[in-house]
Amino acid sequence: MTRKLISSGSVYESKIAYSRAVVDGDYIFVSGTTGFDYHSMTISENVLDQAEQCFKNIQAALLEAGSSLEQIVRIHYIYPNKKDFEPCWPVFQKYLGNVKPAATMFVAGLLDDRMKLEIEVTASILKL
């Protein structure tokens, strides 16, 4: 399989020279994805809204790559404020409750102070 690059249209992708996702072999590597609505480049101030938008953005990239949220095998959560992690657990349960990927949470600064979390995933290609 050839390498495929997927863009969400985020201005950050062109400014920083990266792809939203890269399909390589049997896996899709989704870059750190934030709660921005990439069509309007707006972001909610609410961490739960941002978590929901992260999964919508990730889902769109995975669908374009020929996969789905159910195929996620690894996830990294990155938070500037560790206190925002636990309130997001119900959102994670909603999207990943049956998937249960390997997971790690990091605390680190993010590019834009409006960003309350960033999520990176690795997923497998759907086998038909």
Disulfide bonds with the S-S distance in Angstrom:
none
